[in-house]
Amino acid sequence: LSEREFKGNVRHLEMSRYIDLDIYHAVEKTHPYYVEMIDKINDLLSGLGAGSKPLSIWGFGAGTGLATSELTKFASLAIDALDLDAECCDILMREVGNEANVIQGDAVKHQKEGGYDLAISVFAHDHIPYELGPALARNIRRNLKSGGHYVMGGEILPRYCGEDERREALYRYHGFIVEKALRDEHFEVAQIEINALKSGLYSIGDFKRHAELFESEMSSAGLVLKERAKIGPEHRDDVGGVYVYVYQAP
Ligand SMILES: C[S@@+](CC[C@H](N)C(=O)[O-])C[C@H]1O[C@@H](n2cnc3c(N)ncnc32)[C@H](O)[C@@H]1O
């Protein structure tokens, strides 16, 4: 896969431009609420039939395969794991290449004939630039069979309006998460979150949304909200948080 070409002769890179992938892979599960989010996603997927009948699933922004490796534990799940970044795809091949079909491609453009029963992203939906949000939502719908579900595990900012408030919302969310990671003594993930804050402030690769913005992009594509669960923090409603959403294609 290391010689795989994408967009002409360019080995396309995204997350590997601004995050050390080996460190990310080693520590990301210590991100506050990550494990609880994965538990919730696993429960939801079981409820949608994963593990009890043959289903196809499209995981985009698969990164280094942390969430994809969870999917491989479900029996009879045909997994397409897609990422834009060639370096991530190399790691995906190493981590889940035997159990998943690794695809280097763009989540906004990927198309599977016949569609998937399920689509999923974990900490990846907000790596798609704001201006491509509606196109991503439309492409998720296009890739789902009628009645299929999209599960999104990700980070949601407190409500903001305009660029100054967006920056403030990023400081509030990441400030909270960095402090929690530090107090949990997960120093490496705190460092990754500082880099993610910088990447969001300078719009390098993090395009976190507030709930209304995310939900309006999804509903504009005709996807129907079935469930929204806040994973954490439980007792703060001013910093955003880690959420799991479930949408259904009509
Ligand atoms: C934070 S990582 C995802 C982490 C991973 N899902 C996990 O479970 O740990 C976000 C990923 O989205 C990928 N990405 C960014 N833009 C993309 C696009 N347009 N299409 C597909 N993947 C994209 C990045 O390369 C990166 O690997």
Ligand as a Chemical Component Dictionary entry (heavy atoms), coordinates in Angstrom:
data_LIG
# 
_chem_comp.id                   LIG 
_chem_comp.type                 NON-POLYMER 
_chem_comp.pdbx_formal_charge   0 
_chem_comp.three_letter_code    LIG 
# 
loop_
_chem_comp_atom.comp_id 
_chem_comp_atom.atom_id 
_chem_comp_atom.alt_atom_id 
_chem_comp_atom.type_symbol 
_chem_comp_atom.charge 
_chem_comp_atom.model_Cartn_x 
_chem_comp_atom.model_Cartn_y 
_chem_comp_atom.model_Cartn_z 
_chem_comp_atom.pdbx_ordinal 
LIG C1  C1  C 0  -8.775  11.813 14.464 1  
LIG S1  S1  S 1  -8.603  10.794 13.103 2  
LIG C2  C2  C 0  -9.718  9.487  13.335 3  
LIG C3  C3  C 0  -9.451  8.563  14.428 4  
LIG C4  C4  C 0  -9.976  7.177  14.303 5  
LIG N1  N1  N 0  -11.297 7.087  13.725 6  
LIG C5  C5  C 0  -9.936  6.485  15.640 7  
LIG O1  O1  O 0  -10.787 5.685  15.912 8  
LIG O2  O2  O -1 -9.030  6.728  16.430 9  
LIG C6  C6  C 0  -9.407  11.625 11.756 10 
LIG C7  C7  C 0  -9.047  11.008 10.424 11 
LIG O3  O3  O 0  -9.826  11.605 9.378  12 
LIG C8  C8  C 0  -9.029  11.541 8.201  13 
LIG N2  N2  N 0  -9.608  12.416 7.172  14 
LIG C9  C9  C 0  -9.558  13.762 7.083  15 
LIG N3  N3  N 0  -10.218 14.203 5.999  16 
LIG C10 C10 C 0  -10.714 13.098 5.393  17 
LIG C11 C11 C 0  -11.494 12.890 4.204  18 
LIG N4  N4  N 0  -11.906 13.907 3.446  19 
LIG N5  N5  N 0  -11.815 11.621 3.861  20 
LIG C12 C12 C 0  -11.415 10.582 4.630  21 
LIG N6  N6  N 0  -10.672 10.714 5.750  22 
LIG C13 C13 C 0  -10.328 11.953 6.122  23 
LIG C14 C14 C 0  -7.644  11.947 8.684  24 
LIG O4  O4  O 0  -6.615  11.570 7.813  25 
LIG C15 C15 C 0  -7.589  11.215 10.029 26 
LIG O5  O5  O 0  -6.971  9.971  9.900  27 
# 
loop_
_chem_comp_bond.comp_id 
_chem_comp_bond.atom_id_1 
_chem_comp_bond.atom_id_2 
_chem_comp_bond.value_order 
_chem_comp_bond.pdbx_ordinal 
LIG C1  S1  SING 1  
LIG S1  C2  SING 2  
LIG S1  C6  SING 3  
LIG C2  C3  SING 4  
LIG C3  C4  SING 5  
LIG C4  N1  SING 6  
LIG C4  C5  SING 7  
LIG C5  O1  DOUB 8  
LIG C5  O2  SING 9  
LIG C6  C7  SING 10 
LIG C7  O3  SING 11 
LIG C7  C15 SING 12 
LIG O3  C8  SING 13 
LIG C8  N2  SING 14 
LIG C8  C14 SING 15 
LIG N2  C9  SING 16 
LIG N2  C13 SING 17 
LIG C9  N3  DOUB 18 
LIG N3  C10 SING 19 
LIG C10 C11 SING 20 
LIG C10 C13 DOUB 21 
LIG C11 N4  SING 22 
LIG C11 N5  DOUB 23 
LIG N5  C12 SING 24 
LIG C12 N6  DOUB 25 
LIG N6  C13 SING 26 
LIG C14 O4  SING 27 
LIG C14 C15 SING 28 
LIG C15 O5  SING 29 
# 
